[in-house]
Structures are given as C-alpha cells and as structure tokens.
C-alpha cells in the first residue's frame, strides 16, 4: 500500500493543520476512531436526531476542510464525517492497492461502526467527488439512501487545456498562488477561494502524493443502485464532471437526472451547503 505522504514530517504537518482547524471550529462536535479493514478511521460526529448521515469527503479533503457542509447537515441529521484512508487527513495514511475492493470493505466497516453506536431508524450516505465514488462502491442495501455531490465514479475526467493550466502549476510550484488558481478553477464564477482553503491546498501540494480522480466504477456496481433511493447534484460550472455528460450517465445507470445547481462549480458542497441539506431531505 502507498502512503499519502511524502515523509513522516509531512504527515505531521497535515495532521496538525486538521487538528487545529477542528479545535477552532465553533460548532459542537466530537472526534472518534473507527477500526476498519483499511486501518484506523477518524470520524467527526455532530448534530442530533433520529436520522444519521455518513459523509465522505472528496480527493484532498476531509472533515476539517468540510465544516461548512457538515454544519449545514447537522441542522437536520446526526452527522458522521469520516476522513478517507489514504487521503490527506487524520485517518490511516495508506491507500488500498485495489481501491474499489478496499474502499468497498472500508465503507461497509464504517457503516457497521455507525450502526453499532447510533440506533437511528435510517442511515443515509453522502459523498462528494471521490467520496461519492466510494459511496457507490458499497452495497446499496447497507443504507437507506445516498446523496452524491459532484460525483466521481460515474464518468471519467477528460483532460483539457484549462484543467492542465490549473493543475500542473499547483503540482510543480506548490505555492499559494497556484493553490488559489486551482481552487478558483474548481469553484463557480465570481467565487473567491477562502484563505484557509488556499493554505490547506498548499500544504497538500507540499506534503502529499496526490491522486487524480478515480475511474468510473464498473457498470455492474453502478446498476445495483438503480432501484434504490439515490440523488445526484452537480454544479452547472463543474469543470471535472460537466452536467451535460453526467446527466446522460445518471439517466442510463441510475434512472434519474441530477439536480444541476446554478452558479456552482465542483466545490458545490462548500459553495452552497444548503443544497446538500435539501438533497438529503429529499431522500426522506
């Protein structure tokens, strides 16, 4: 298995940032650890109620960078946000050799851990980008519904000149200027990246062996979700998963169109967190 970090010192830099960010977060929350087949998993829990939402962040993101959407979801649900093993955060640093099988086992273990601690009548799964692909890899019968935001796992990312212009400088220069440019590319129009997120992405570039978007899941995996409660939302300015391409696959595989959010980019859950709450509520 490959570590997400370039060195032990780099891992500590990422972990310190995440711990500091969570310590400064004013929303009441708890941090816990779940033992899984892919290693120790850091879970942030918050909110209350009879319905649980298990939230999986995207590539290079984690609970500490997702406080806007987690706080919004906690207004309606008991939320469990897990850092993906092998992604920058507080969970185990090693990536599964076989990501599809490894993350399938991991999310199954995580859901079992949540159910052992929360007797909620319903457990819903939510994922952003890579987290959505991980959600799709699991057995649909393990949850009462799933909401996928700017989801990977359905279509491939097509390299374009604007994408290369945004990502290559970030990988090479590893400074705030290139981080801000990348986040601007990922965001909707006229949205300025937050300063703390720019700092975070610079740390990731310097400390981590980053990964690209996961490939689409096998058709058989996706088709299992067709007769289950699943919702999809994508920004109308998402540069990775354009809604016109995503809609075609959603209709063919899941039997429904995605909700296209005006003015949002790939960072939909940060830009318009209330959309996530509404989509989760629609599952009910």
N, C-alpha and C positions, 0 to 999 in steps of 0.2 A: 504494500500500500504506500502511496505517495503522500508526504506531509504537505499541508497547505502553506507551510512557512519556509523561508529561506534559511533560518537558523533559530536556535532557542531564544536568542536575544530578540529576534524579530517577532517570535510568538509572544513574548512577554510584552512587547510594545503594543501589539494588537489587544491583548487581554487587558492591559492597564487602561487603554482607551475605553474599552467596553465597560469595564467595572466602574470607571469614573463617570461615564455617561449615565449608567443606571443609578449610581449613587446620587447624582444631581437631579434625577427625574422626580418631579414633584408628585406624580400620580402614585398613590399607594400600590405597592406590588410586592411579590415575594420571588426569591430565586431558589430553585430546587435543582436536583440532579436525578436523571433517569438512567439506569443501567440498560444498555441495549447491545445487540449483537455487533454494532459498529463502534461501540465504545461509549464512554460517558457523554451524556447529552445534557446541556444546560437549558433549563426551562424557566421562563419568566411567567408568573401567573398573576392575574389581576381581574377585577370585576366580580360580579356576583350574578346569581340567577340559576334557573333550572336547566339552562341550555349551555353546553360547553362548545367553544370554538377553539380548535387546534390550528395555530397559524404557523406556516412555513415560509421563511423569507427567501429572497432570490439570491442569485450569484453575488458574492462580495457583500451581502447584507446579513443582518442578524437582528435579534430582539433589540439591542441597544441602538441600532440605527432605524428602528421601525416604530418609535414611540408614538408618532402621530396617529398611525392607523391602529395601533394597539389601544391607545387611549379612547379612540372613537368606538372600536368594537366593544370595549369594556362597558360602554353605556347600555349595551343590550345583552351581553353574554359574559359568561365566565371564560376568560381567555387563557390559553396556554400557548406561549410562543417559544418555539424550540430553535436553537441555533443548529443549522445543518452540520453534521460531522464532515470535516474536510473543506469547510468554507471558513473564512475569517470570522472569528467569534470566540466563544468560551467553551464550545463542545470539543470532543476529540479532534485532533488535527489531521488524522489520516483519512484519505479518500478511499472508498471501496474500489478494488480492482475492477469488479463488474458493477458499475454504478446502478444499472437497472435492478439487478437482483439484490444488491447490497442495500439500496435505499428502500426497496420494497420491504425487506426484512426490518429495516430500521423504523419505518413509519408504522409498521404493524406492531413492533415492540412499543413504540411511543404511544400509540392509541391504547394498547393494553395497560400501560402505566397510567394514563389519564383515567381510564375507566375504573381502575383499582382505587383511585383517590377521589373520584367525583361520580356520584350516583345520579348524574343528570339523566333525564329521560332521553335526551337527544345529544349526540356528539356530531358536530359539523366540522368539516375540514376546509381550511382556506389556505391558498398558496399564491405567492407572487413570483412570476418568472420561473426560475429553476424550482422554486418551492412548489409551483403548480405542477410541473412535470413529475416531481416526487410524489405529489398527491395522486396524480393519475396512475402511478405505477402500482398503487396498492389495490387491494380487493375492495370494490365498491360496497360490498355487503358489510364491511367493517365500520361504516359510518352512515349517518342518516342523511347526508347530503354533502356536496362540495361546491365551493366557490373558487373560481380560478381568475386571477387578475394578471393581465399582460402575460398570458401563459406561454412558457416554453413547453416542449413535448408534443405539440400538435403540428407545427410547421418548422422548417429549418430557417435559420437566419441566413439571408443572402448578402454576401459581401458587396458593398457599394463603395464608391469613391468617398462620399461624405462619411460613411462609417469608418473607413480606414483613416481618414483625416482626423477623426475624433479619437480613435482608439490607439493608433500607433504612437503619437507623441506621449500619451499617458503611460504607455508601456516602456518607452525609452527614456523620457525626461524625468518622470516621477516627481513632478513639482505641482504647486497649487494652480499654476496657470493651465497646465494640461488637464488637471482634475476638474477644474471649473468648466473647461471647454467640453470635456466628455459628459459631465452632468448636464450641461446646457443642451447637448445633443440628445440626451435621453429624456429631457423634460419637454413639456408643452411650450408653445410660443409665449414669449413675454414672461417667462417664469425664471427668476434668478435663483441659482442653487444656494442653499443655506450654507453659511460659513462652516458650521461644524461638519456638514457632509463633505465639503471640499477638503477639509482637514483629514477626514476619515479615508477618502479615496486616495489621498496622497500617501497615507500610511500603508494602505493596502498595496499600492503600486511598489512601495519600497520594501515591504516586509513579506509579501506573499507570492507564491507561484499561482497566478490567477488562471482561471479556466474560462473557456468560451461557453456559449450556450449549448445545452445538451441537444442531441439529435432527436428528431421525432420518435416517439415511442412506437413499437410495433403495432400494426393495425389491430391485432387480436387483443392487446392490452386496452387500447382505446375504446374498442367496440363494447367492452364489458360495461361501460358507463352509459350506454345509450338509453337504457330503460330505468336509469336511476336519476335521483334529484341532483342536477349539476347546473351551475350557472357560470357564465363567462363574461368578463368585462375587459375592454381594451380601449386605450386612448385613441382618438382619431388621428393623433400625430405620433403614434408609436413607430419608431424607425426600425425596430427589430421584427415586430410582428404586425405588419400593416393590416388594418381591419378588413380590407377587401380580400386579402389572401386568407386570413384567419377565418373569416365568415364562411368561405366555401368548405373548409375542412370541418368546421363546427357543425354545419348543416349535414354534411355527409356522414360524419362519425358519431356526433352526439345528438343529432336530430333537432338542433335548435340554433338560432342565431345568437351571436354575442351582443351584449349591450355595448354600444360604441359611445364613449364619453367625449363630448365636445371639449376642445381646448386642452386635453390631457395627452401626455406622452407616455413613455414606458414606465416612468415613475408614478403611475396613476395612484397608487395607494398613499403616497406621500403628498401628492398634489391635491387630491380630492378624497380624503379618507372617508367622508360621509357616503361616497358611492359604495365603498366596501360594506358599510353597515347596511345600506339599503339592499344590496345584492344578497347578503347573508340573511336578512329578514325575509326576502322573497322566497328563500328555500323553505320557510316555515308556513 
